Amino acid sequence: MKRNQVIAIILVLIFLYDAVDYGVMLYHTLTEKLEPGTTRYFPWQNYIYPSTLLIELLGIAQFILSKYQKSALLRLIILYQLFSYFIYQILLVNKGLFIKVHFDFVSLFYDLAACFKIYVLILLQNRLKPKLIENTDGHTYFDQVGKWNRVLHRLIDTAMLALLIGLYLDSFDDLIRSFIRSENYFASLLGSLLNYQEGVYFPFYFLSTLYYLLSEGIFNTSVGKIIMGNMIVDDEAQKPSVGQRIGRTFSRLIPFDAISFFWPRGWHDRLTDTYVVKAAKKD
């Protein structure tokens, strides 16, 4: 059996497990007996999960029906799921890495599923090739994206971060308070840093840095770039080194970097000698 077929089968099995697990949870929620005079509470966050399941199903179907050539939708939902999983581990399970984790079958399953999806996303991202254009003298060059394309990248990625912060806002606040009260000096210092200060919500910047470290540092992409059909390359149209990709993340911390791409190249591009270009159309 070919590797793509094995990947597709495992992805389907993971999807079926997630769908059944959500269906069981929903059934118990809707059939739970309420005390007289009380109203059934269904958090708005619970509407997000079935939407992600639908996108995951469509992504797997696109991947299989295209004979494993098209993966944009699948890569999009896997990246979202992995970052959401990472936040969940930090905020809800590990409680900031200062409390011992309790393992069970369900948590082990999701840990293994996350590891498999990391492998799949890296594999699919490595298949991407930049779109090359040949000029009149026979030389080829890559198709660097324009500034408004970069604006859309930023808006899409910011919207996804805002969604995830909204999903886990209460847990994030609880974690910060537990850090501040901790007797561990590092935890207390981290809590003070992430706390509200002068109207600036530090968790957004904290999660934004983690998001780009994960998405670009490991997978060389982001949600915005996947949606817009773009990718990151070095000056030789190859995959940038790990140092270049991580450097892009920390360069974003420079004030006003977010609007620097209104000039010919953004600062986090110029400082790391990278380019955002169009990916080949086949994907």
C-alpha positions in Angstrom: 0.0 0.0 0.0 1.4 3.4 -1.0 2.3 6.0 1.6 -0.5 8.5 0.5 -3.1 5.8 0.9 -1.9 4.9 4.4 -2.0 8.6 5.3 -5.5 8.9 4.0 -6.8 5.9 5.9 -5.3 7.0 9.2 -6.7 10.5 8.7 -10.1 9.1 8.1 -9.9 6.9 11.2 -8.8 9.9 13.3 -11.7 11.9 11.9 -14.2 9.2 12.6 -13.0 8.9 16.2 -13.3 12.7 16.7 -16.8 12.8 15.1 -18.1 10.0 17.3 -16.5 11.5 20.4 -18.2 14.8 19.6 -21.5 13.1 18.9 -21.5 11.3 22.2 -20.7 14.5 24.0 -23.5 16.4 22.2 -26.0 13.6 22.9 -25.2 13.7 26.7 -25.5 17.5 26.7 -28.8 17.5 25.0 -30.3 14.6 26.9 -29.1 15.7 30.4 -32.0 16.1 32.8 -32.3 19.7 34.1 -33.7 20.9 37.3 -37.1 22.7 37.0 -36.6 26.4 36.0 -33.1 26.0 34.7 -32.1 26.5 31.0 -29.8 24.2 29.1 -26.4 25.9 28.5 -24.6 25.3 25.3 -21.3 27.4 25.1 -20.7 29.2 21.8 -17.4 27.5 21.5 -19.2 24.2 20.9 -20.4 25.5 17.6 -16.8 25.9 16.4 -15.9 22.2 16.7 -18.4 20.8 14.2 -17.3 23.4 11.7 -13.7 22.3 12.0 -14.9 18.7 11.6 -16.7 19.6 8.4 -13.6 21.4 7.0 -11.5 18.4 8.0 -13.8 16.0 6.1 -13.8 18.3 3.0 -10.0 18.5 3.2 -9.6 14.7 3.4 -12.0 14.3 0.5 -10.2 16.8 -1.6 -6.9 15.1 -0.9 -8.2 11.6 -1.8 -10.3 12.6 -4.8 -7.4 14.6 -6.3 -5.3 11.4 -6.1 -3.3 13.0 -3.3 -2.3 16.1 -5.4 -4.4 18.8 -3.7 -3.9 19.4 0.0 -4.5 23.1 0.7 -7.7 22.6 2.7 -6.2 19.6 4.6 -3.1 21.6 5.4 -5.2 24.5 6.6 -7.3 22.5 9.1 -4.3 20.5 10.3 -2.3 23.7 11.1 -5.4 25.1 13.0 -5.9 21.8 14.9 -2.2 21.6 15.9 -2.0 25.1 17.2 -5.3 24.6 19.1 -4.0 21.4 20.5 -0.8 23.1 21.6 -2.7 25.9 23.4 -5.0 23.2 25.0 -1.9 21.4 26.3 -0.4 24.5 27.8 -3.6 26.0 29.3 -5.8 23.1 30.3 -3.7 19.9 30.7 -0.3 21.0 31.7 -1.4 24.1 33.5 1.6 26.0 32.3 4.0 23.0 32.6 4.2 23.3 36.4 1.7 20.5 37.3 2.2 16.9 36.6 0.1 15.6 33.7 -2.3 12.7 34.1 -2.3 10.4 31.1 -5.2 8.2 30.0 -6.3 6.5 26.8 -8.1 9.5 25.3 -5.2 11.9 26.0 -2.7 9.4 24.6 -4.8 9.0 21.4 -4.9 12.8 20.8 -1.2 13.0 21.5 -0.4 10.3 18.9 -2.9 11.9 16.5 -1.1 15.2 16.9 2.3 13.7 16.2 0.9 12.0 13.1 -0.6 15.2 11.8 2.8 17.0 12.4 4.4 14.4 10.2 1.6 14.8 7.5 1.8 18.6 7.5 5.6 18.6 7.1 5.3 16.1 4.3 2.7 18.0 2.4 4.5 21.4 2.9 7.7 19.9 1.6 5.9 19.0 -1.6 5.1 22.6 -2.4 7.2 24.3 -5.1 7.4 28.0 -5.9 5.8 29.3 -9.1 8.7 30.1 -11.5 8.3 32.6 -14.4 10.7 32.6 -17.4 11.5 36.0 -18.9 12.5 36.9 -22.5 16.2 36.1 -22.0 15.6 32.6 -20.7 16.1 33.3 -17.0 13.6 32.2 -14.4 12.5 34.0 -11.3 9.9 33.4 -8.6 6.6 35.3 -8.4 6.9 37.4 -5.3 3.5 38.4 -3.8 2.4 42.0 -3.5 1.7 44.2 -0.5 -2.1 43.7 -0.5 -1.5 39.9 -0.5 0.7 40.4 2.6 -2.1 42.5 4.2 -4.5 39.6 3.8 -2.0 37.2 5.3 -1.8 39.4 8.4 -5.6 39.9 8.7 -6.3 36.1 8.3 -3.7 35.1 10.8 -4.8 37.8 13.3 -8.4 36.6 12.9 -7.4 33.0 13.7 -5.4 34.1 16.7 -8.4 36.2 18.0 -10.7 33.2 17.5 -8.4 30.9 19.5 -7.9 33.5 22.3 -11.7 33.8 22.5 -12.0 30.1 22.8 -9.5 29.8 25.6 -9.7 33.3 27.2 -11.0 32.2 30.6 -8.5 29.4 30.8 -5.7 31.8 29.8 -6.8 34.3 32.6 -6.8 31.4 35.1 -3.4 30.4 34.1 -2.0 33.9 34.4 -3.4 34.2 37.9 -2.0 30.8 38.9 1.4 31.9 37.6 1.3 35.2 39.6 0.4 33.3 42.8 3.1 30.6 42.2 6.0 30.2 44.6 8.2 29.3 41.6 10.1 32.5 40.7 10.1 31.8 36.9 6.3 31.1 36.9 5.6 34.3 38.9 7.8 36.4 36.6 6.1 34.9 33.5 2.6 35.6 35.1 3.6 39.2 35.7 4.8 39.6 32.1 1.6 38.1 30.7 -0.7 40.1 33.0 -2.7 43.1 31.8 -0.5 46.1 31.8 -1.5 49.7 30.7 -4.3 48.3 28.6 -2.1 46.0 26.5 -3.2 42.4 26.4 0.1 40.5 26.5 -1.3 37.0 25.9 -2.1 38.1 22.3 1.5 38.9 21.6 2.6 35.8 23.5 0.4 33.6 21.4 1.2 35.4 18.2 4.9 34.7 18.8 4.2 31.0 19.6 1.9 30.8 16.5 4.6 32.0 14.1 7.3 29.8 15.8 5.1 26.8 15.3 3.6 27.6 11.8 6.6 29.1 10.1 9.4 27.7 12.3 8.3 24.1 11.9 6.0 24.0 8.9 7.2 27.0 6.9 3.7 28.4 6.4 0.7 30.1 8.2 -3.1 29.9 7.8 -3.0 33.1 5.7 -0.4 31.8 3.4 -2.2 28.5 2.9 -5.5 30.3 2.1 -3.8 32.7 -0.4 -1.8 29.9 -2.0 1.7 31.3 -1.1 4.9 30.0 0.5 8.2 31.1 1.9 11.5 30.6 0.1 15.1 31.8 0.4 16.9 33.8 -2.3 17.5 30.6 -4.3 13.8 29.6 -4.3 14.5 26.8 -1.8 13.0 26.1 1.6 14.6 28.5 4.2 16.7 27.2 7.0 15.3 26.7 10.5 17.3 29.8 11.6 15.8 31.9 8.9 12.3 30.8 9.7 12.7 31.3 13.4 14.3 34.7 12.7 11.2 35.8 10.8 9.2 35.2 14.0 11.3 37.3 16.2 11.7 40.0 13.6 7.9 40.5 13.8 8.4 41.8 17.4 10.1 44.9 15.9 7.6 47.9 16.3 5.7 48.6 13.1 7.0 45.5 11.3 3.3 44.7 10.6 3.2 47.6 8.1 6.7 47.3 6.8 5.6 45.3 3.7 4.1 48.5 2.3 7.7 49.1 1.2 9.3 46.7 -1.4 9.8 44.0 1.3 8.8 43.5 4.9 11.4 43.9 7.6 11.1 40.2 8.7 11.8 39.3 5.0 14.8 41.5 4.5 16.4 40.7 7.9 16.2 36.9 7.2 16.8 37.1 3.5 13.5 35.3 2.7 10.7 35.9 0.3 6.9 35.2 0.2 6.1 33.9 -3.3 3.3 32.2 -5.2 3.1 28.4 -4.9 2.7 26.3 -8.0 -0.9 26.0 -9.1 -1.2 22.2 -8.9 -1.7 22.4 -5.1 
